[in-house]
Amino acid sequence: MKIAILGLGSFGSNMAKTLYDRGHEVLSIDRDKDKIDNAKDFTSQAVHAEASDKKTLEALGVQEMDVVIVSLGHELGSVLTVLYLRELGVKRIIAKALNEDHGKILNLVGATEVVYPEKEMAIHTALRLISPNVLDSLGLISGISIQEIAPAPERFIGRSLRQLDLRNKLGIQVLAVRELVPKLAVFVPQADFVIKASDILIVMGDEKSLKKIHSD
């Protein structure tokens, strides 16, 4: 996949590193020369330029990219950049929003997806604070989430999924179990699967049910 990342702040540079490490072709653009120099080790092409300039974007061929990620630190610049990308015919534009109003404008001018890194990290940290056995969480749609949880000893360990009966009792589906001893993953485990202290459960359900599983 060919991906352009406009803006190499913390969010943009970490996106670039992750995508590049996974074998994708990454073009990075930033007006800060030091950031571009640092990015040469984890991008296919790092360009020192103004990412919110339409002629520059067109000259660099961003219209041919599969995805363009807008990660600029100023609201007006990111809004104009999304608008230019839409005019250039970019089909998938992911834009970082600094706040809710900024996100609404980004949607209006053509972003196909808006992300709120600070908000999402705050929610993620808060969930881990109030539910210590939640290791990770991914929000889906209509209040449905996927969570990676450590089993609560008094209720899970040594019991089978059939005995727990999470689907019928709480409406929670166990999608997979990540076993640490031995180290392997079991997708859609059978009802007779017995949970060990070292297992990590990947479960899906609505927020109310997932909250209950940590409190019951």
BELQUI-V447523 format. One record per residue. RES is the residue in three letters. SS is DSSP state (H for helix, E for strand, C for the rest). PHI is phi in radians with two decimals (none if undefined). Layout:
BEGIN
((RES/SS/PHI) (RES/SS/PHI))
END
This chain:
BEGIN
((MET/C/none) (LYS/E/-1.74) (ILE/E/-2.29) (ALA/E/-1.91) (ILE/E/-2.09) (LEU/E/-1.80) (GLY/C/1.85) (LEU/C/-1.98) (GLY/C/-1.29) (SER/H/-1.05) (PHE/H/-1.13) (GLY/H/-1.12) (SER/H/-1.19) (ASN/H/-1.20) (MET/H/-1.09) (ALA/H/-1.06) (LYS/H/-1.04) (THR/H/-1.10) (LEU/H/-1.19) (TYR/H/-1.15) (ASP/H/-1.10) (ARG/C/-1.65) (GLY/C/1.58) (HIS/C/-1.54) (GLU/E/-1.49) (VAL/E/-2.09) (LEU/E/-1.82) (SER/E/-1.98) (ILE/E/-2.30) (ASP/E/-2.72) (ARG/C/-1.50) (ASP/C/-1.61) (LYS/H/-1.10) (ASP/H/-1.10) (LYS/H/-1.15) (ILE/H/-1.17) (ASP/H/-1.05) (ASN/H/-1.20) (ALA/H/-1.36) (LYS/C/-1.10) (ASP/C/-1.41) (PHE/C/-2.31) (THR/C/-2.43) (SER/C/-1.28) (GLN/E/-2.60) (ALA/E/-2.04) (VAL/E/-2.06) (HIS/E/-1.48) (ALA/C/-2.86) (GLU/C/-1.44) (ALA/C/-1.24) (SER/C/-1.69) (ASP/C/-1.71) (LYS/H/-1.09) (LYS/H/-1.13) (THR/H/-1.13) (LEU/H/-1.05) (GLU/H/-1.15) (ALA/H/-1.12) (LEU/C/-1.48) (GLY/C/1.33) (VAL/H/-1.12) (GLN/H/-1.16) (GLU/H/-1.67) (MET/C/-1.35) (ASP/C/-1.27) (VAL/E/-2.50) (VAL/E/-2.14) (ILE/E/-1.86) (VAL/E/-1.72) (SER/C/-2.25) (LEU/C/-1.54) (GLY/C/-1.55) (HIS/C/-2.21) (GLU/H/-1.09) (LEU/H/-1.07) (GLY/H/-1.05) (SER/H/-1.21) (VAL/H/-1.12) (LEU/H/-1.10) (THR/H/-1.12) (VAL/H/-1.06) (LEU/H/-1.06) (TYR/H/-1.11) (LEU/H/-1.09) (ARG/H/-1.13) (GLU/H/-1.14) (LEU/C/-1.40) (GLY/C/1.58) (VAL/C/-1.16) (LYS/C/-1.42) (ARG/C/-2.18) (ILE/E/-2.17) (ILE/E/-1.83) (ALA/E/-2.12) (LYS/E/-1.48) (ALA/C/-1.80) (LEU/C/-1.53) (ASN/C/-2.81) (GLU/H/-1.08) (ASP/H/-1.12) (HIS/H/-1.04) (GLY/H/-1.09) (LYS/H/-1.09) (ILE/H/-1.18) (LEU/H/-1.05) (ASN/H/-1.10) (LEU/H/-1.13) (VAL/H/-1.54) (GLY/C/2.31) (ALA/C/-1.14) (THR/C/-1.47) (GLU/E/-2.67) (VAL/E/-2.08) (VAL/E/-2.08) (TYR/C/-2.17) (PRO/H/-0.97) (GLU/H/-1.18) (LYS/H/-1.13) (GLU/H/-1.15) (MET/H/-1.19) (ALA/H/-1.12) (ILE/H/-1.12) (HIS/H/-1.05) (THR/H/-1.17) (ALA/H/-1.11) (LEU/H/-1.10) (ARG/H/-1.20) (LEU/H/-1.22) (ILE/H/-1.51) (SER/C/-2.29) (PRO/C/-1.01) (ASN/C/-1.48) (VAL/E/-1.47) (LEU/E/-1.55) (ASP/E/-2.78) (SER/E/-2.61) (LEU/E/-2.30) (GLY/E/-1.34) (LEU/C/-1.86) (ILE/C/-2.20) (SER/C/0.90) (GLY/C/1.38) (ILE/E/-1.59) (SER/E/-2.34) (ILE/E/-1.94) (GLN/E/-2.18) (GLU/E/-1.84) (ILE/E/-2.21) (ALA/E/-1.55) (PRO/C/-1.16) (ALA/C/-1.39) (PRO/C/-0.89) (GLU/C/-1.24) (ARG/C/-2.06) (PHE/C/-1.92) (ILE/C/-1.12) (GLY/C/1.47) (ARG/C/-1.97) (SER/E/-1.51) (LEU/H/-1.10) (ARG/H/-1.14) (GLN/H/-1.16) (LEU/H/-1.21) (ASP/C/0.88) (LEU/H/-1.10) (ARG/H/-1.17) (ASN/H/-1.40) (LYS/H/-1.39) (LEU/H/-2.18) (GLY/C/1.28) (ILE/C/-1.91) (GLN/E/-1.78) (VAL/E/-1.50) (LEU/E/-1.43) (ALA/E/-2.86) (VAL/E/-2.23) (ARG/E/-1.73) (GLU/E/-1.51) (LEU/E/-1.61) (VAL/C/-2.37) (PRO/C/-1.25) (LYS/E/-1.42) (LEU/E/-2.84) (ALA/E/-2.04) (VAL/E/-1.97) (PHE/E/-1.57) (VAL/C/0.82) (PRO/C/-1.09) (GLN/C/-1.25) (ALA/C/-1.11) (ASP/C/-1.52) (PHE/C/-1.17) (VAL/E/-1.73) (ILE/C/-1.43) (LYS/C/-1.81) (ALA/C/-1.09) (SER/C/-1.57) (ASP/C/-1.38) (ILE/E/-2.06) (LEU/E/-1.72) (ILE/E/-1.88) (VAL/E/-2.14) (MET/E/-2.31) (GLY/E/-3.11) (ASP/E/-1.41) (GLU/H/-1.06) (LYS/H/-1.11) (SER/H/-1.18) (LEU/H/-1.15) (LYS/H/-1.18) (LYS/H/-1.18) (ILE/H/-1.13) (HIS/H/-1.57) (SER/H/-1.88) (ASP/C/-1.23))
END
